[in-house]
Amino acid sequence: MEKQMLPNATLALVMGILSIVGCCCYGLPGIIFGIVAIIISTKSEKLYKENPENYLGYGNVKAGKIMGIIGIVLSILLVLFYVWLVVTFGWEALQDQELMQERMQEMMGQ
């Protein structure tokens, strides 16, 4: 029997890449794309493990899953950083540069 490409192997890879890129957009797209990449990769991985001799493209599935996990972790770290900024400096300081400089100087003890 001829080997065929795993369904959604390329999609899993693309979603994994988008999850890493999406973490730069305030974190939310990275989390969404990462979750989709992990779900698609898990389904394709299960299909591959049932009949590994019938499918190609398992490397794309593994890479997509790994990048999805990395994208989710980076996105969560970025969201936590934004929450820390708002809690530490306040929403007003993030919108006003002079107020932000004052609060940063207060933090440094000057």
matplotlib code that plots the C-alpha trace (Angstrom):
import matplotlib.pyplot as plt

x = [0.0, 1.2, 2.0, -0.1, 0.4, -1.1, -4.3, -3.8, 0.0, 0.8, -2.0, -0.6, 2.8, 1.3, -0.8, 2.3, 4.2, 1.3, 1.2, 4.7, 4.2, 0.8, 2.4, 3.7, 0.2, -0.7, -0.6, -4.2, -3.7, -0.8, -2.9, -5.6, -3.4, -1.4, -4.4, -5.6, -2.1, -2.1, -5.6, -4.9, -1.5, -2.9, -5.6, -3.0, -0.6, -3.3, -4.0, -0.3, 0.2, -2.6, -1.0, 2.5, 3.4, 0.6, 1.4, 4.1, 4.5, 4.8, 7.7, 5.4, 2.9, 5.5, 7.0, 3.6, 2.8, 6.1, 5.7, 2.1, 3.3, 6.1, 3.6, 1.2, 4.0, 5.3, 1.8, 1.0, 4.2, 3.5, -0.1, 1.3, 3.8, 1.1, -1.0, 2.1, 2.6, -1.0, -0.9, 2.5, 2.2, -1.6, -3.6, -3.2, 0.6, 0.6, -1.3, 0.7, 4.5, 5.3, 3.3, 5.1, 8.5, 7.5, 6.3, 9.5, 11.6, 9.6, 10.2, 14.0, 14.0, 15.0]
y = [0.0, 3.5, 5.8, 8.9, 12.2, 12.4, 14.5, 18.0, 17.5, 20.7, 22.5, 21.5, 22.9, 26.1, 26.6, 25.9, 28.6, 31.0, 30.4, 31.6, 34.6, 35.3, 35.6, 39.0, 40.3, 40.7, 36.9, 36.0, 34.8, 32.8, 30.9, 30.3, 29.1, 27.0, 25.2, 24.5, 23.2, 20.8, 19.5, 18.9, 17.3, 15.0, 13.7, 13.2, 11.5, 9.1, 8.2, 7.7, 5.4, 3.2, 2.5, 4.1, 2.2, 3.9, 7.6, 10.2, 13.6, 12.6, 15.1, 18.0, 16.8, 16.6, 20.0, 21.6, 20.2, 21.4, 24.8, 25.0, 24.3, 26.9, 29.4, 28.9, 29.2, 32.4, 33.8, 33.1, 34.7, 37.8, 38.0, 37.6, 40.4, 42.7, 41.9, 42.7, 46.0, 47.1, 46.0, 47.6, 50.9, 51.3, 51.7, 55.5, 55.3, 53.0, 55.6, 58.6, 58.6, 61.3, 59.6, 56.3, 57.9, 59.3, 56.0, 54.3, 56.8, 56.2, 52.5, 53.1, 55.2, 58.5]
z = [0.0, -0.8, 2.0, 2.3, 4.1, 7.5, 7.5, 8.9, 9.4, 7.6, 9.3, 12.7, 11.7, 10.5, 13.6, 15.7, 13.9, 14.2, 17.9, 18.3, 16.1, 17.7, 21.2, 20.1, 19.6, 23.3, 23.8, 23.0, 19.4, 20.5, 23.1, 20.6, 17.8, 20.3, 21.6, 18.0, 17.1, 20.1, 19.4, 15.7, 16.4, 19.1, 16.6, 13.9, 16.3, 17.4, 13.8, 13.0, 16.0, 14.9, 11.5, 11.3, 8.1, 6.2, 6.8, 6.1, 7.7, 11.4, 11.8, 10.9, 13.5, 16.2, 15.3, 15.3, 18.7, 20.2, 18.7, 19.9, 23.4, 23.1, 21.8, 24.6, 27.2, 25.7, 25.4, 29.0, 30.1, 28.1, 29.5, 33.0, 32.3, 31.1, 34.2, 36.4, 34.6, 35.2, 38.8, 39.5, 37.6, 37.1, 33.9, 33.9, 34.0, 31.0, 29.0, 30.2, 29.6, 32.1, 34.9, 34.0, 34.3, 37.7, 39.0, 37.7, 39.5, 42.7, 42.3, 42.0, 45.1, 43.5]

ax = plt.figure().add_subplot(projection="3d")
ax.plot(x, y, z, "-o")
ax.set_aspect("equal")
plt.show()
